[in-house]
C-alpha cells in the first residue's frame, strides 16, 4: 500500500500538472467498491470546478477547489488503497484496464484513477468552515497527526505510556497518519530500536531518536520519489527510488549494511517486520 512518501509524490505530481485546470466532464465506472460517494453525486459535485490545489493529508490525496458561490464548498478525497494510481494523461492514450474514474479537463488532458484490486476509495467531503486563513486547515484533516509536522515534545506524548509494541503504535493511523510498514521498519532501524519493544518502555532519548528518524526517512523517501516495491508509480507513471536505500525492509537474510549481521523477519501487529538483531535493541 502506498505510504506517506508515495502519496506525497503522487499529490505533488498531480498538483504540478493540473493546478488551475477546469473540470469539464466526469466519468466513473459501475464498480461500487471505490466509491465512498455515489458516482452520480460525485460527478455532479466535481463538474464545473476549478482545481485550486492538490495535496496530501496522511495517506489521502485532497483536491481543493476554487470558491464557487453557486455550489457548496467541497473537497475530493482519494485514497490509493493497495494498487490505486492517479495518472495525468493525454486522451489519445488508451485508458488502462481497471480505470474507475476520469476527470476530463479543459486543458485537454485527463486525470485517471486506476485500481486493479479496487481497494482505493474516492469521495466528496463537505467543507464546513472556509474561514481558516491557512488552506491546510480547511476541511479534511485525516485520522491522526502529521508525522512531518509533529514536534519532538508532542511525539513523546503520543507514544509515552502506550502498552503496545512501538511498531504497532507507529502503524496506528489514529496516532500518526501516513507511516506504514516500510517506513516504520526503516525508521526503527535508524533509531536503533527493536520493533517489539513496548512503546511505554522507551526512554525519552529513544523517543527523540525515533522522532528524528521518522522525519528523516520520510523526507529522504519523498526526495527520491517513494519506494517502488510493488505497483506504485507516480502521476507520470514513473517508479520511485527509495527502495534502493532500504536498510532492512524486504532484506531478510541479507547482511546488515551497518554491521553485517543477517537481517531477520518476524511478524508484529500482523505485518511482516524486518530488523537487525545487533543494531536494534
CORZIHU-V252280 format. One record per helix or strand. SS is the DSSP state (~ for helix, > for strand). FROM is the first residue (numbers start at 1). TO is the last residue. If there is no record, write none. Layout:
ss=SS from=FROM to=TO
ss=SS from=FROM to=TO
This chain:
ss=~ from=4 to=18
ss=> from=22 to=28
ss=> from=35 to=35
ss=~ from=39 to=46
ss=> from=50 to=57
ss=> from=60 to=65
ss=> from=74 to=79
ss=> from=85 to=90
ss=> from=99 to=105
ss=> from=109 to=114
ss=> from=121 to=126
ss=~ from=135 to=137
ss=> from=145 to=146
ss=~ from=152 to=159
ss=> from=165 to=165
ss=~ from=166 to=171
ss=> from=176 to=177
ss=~ from=181 to=191
ss=> from=198 to=198
ss=~ from=199 to=201
ss=~ from=204 to=223
ss=~ from=242 to=245
ss=> from=255 to=255
ss=> from=262 to=262
ss=> from=264 to=268
ss=> from=271 to=275
